[in-house]
């Protein structure tokens, strides 16, 4: 069976397309599936995080023989070669990235946060000119917030299949897109399981973004749900965008436009968090821009 990969952009339709790819694959009666990229003209590099995750999930859960077949679109092949996506699924990195505009496609063991922290430190470092300027303290807390997304996957997603991350700098558009994906039970099921609250999928995302709402235990007086809230606060001040998908729930706050919560027709088998950061923002951020106290930190 051939499954043709469509164009996949960072949008409601893009996440819906990735969810459909998974469900088409898992429901196929065929023993072999070829993911054919020949018809796609554009795939946002950061979206390789969730695309690769669902291919890995199919490989592990379905028992099917899966093949990734690159297409002949030169621009698309350039993107998926430079970020290491083809290396992960075809076996070799076809092209390097001399301009260093990609954040490599990586799969992390859910038990090894140190590797993810090193990855974050490398790509969100102090001297990275693609990032808005931050005080040392704020930058460290921003990185810890990204680490909390990983910790969330480790502590409550109940996924043993790994954590996937990928990103892309778009110099001509003055933005940096970064996506993180886990293949766990999602916000809705986890909140119900640990708090007894029965929320719709999109409501569960809203609940998780509130900061003090968390199904994680408090540690030293700190809520376990602050990471997403404070990343969201930074994105809002930066003028960038944020996207979250969990099961059927969908949240977006694009750079242009207001917040929107929706429901996907096809559930995504896990949770995705995407940041779209403005890189031409000249404001120098520090902790005074945010409500940070010893009990309310990234």
Secondary structure by P-SEA (a helix, b strand, c coil): cbbbbccccccaaaaaaaaaaaaaaaaccccbbbbcccccccccccccaaaaaaaaaaacccccbbbbbbcccaaaaaaaaaacccccccccccccccccccccccccccccaaaaaaaaaaaacccccccccccaaaaaaaaaaaaaaaaaaacccccccbbbbcccccccccbbbbbbbbbcccaaaaaaacccccccaaaaaaaaaccccccccccccccccaaaaaaaaaaaaaccbbbbbcccbbbbbcccccbbbbbbcccccbbbbbbbcccccccccccccccccccccc
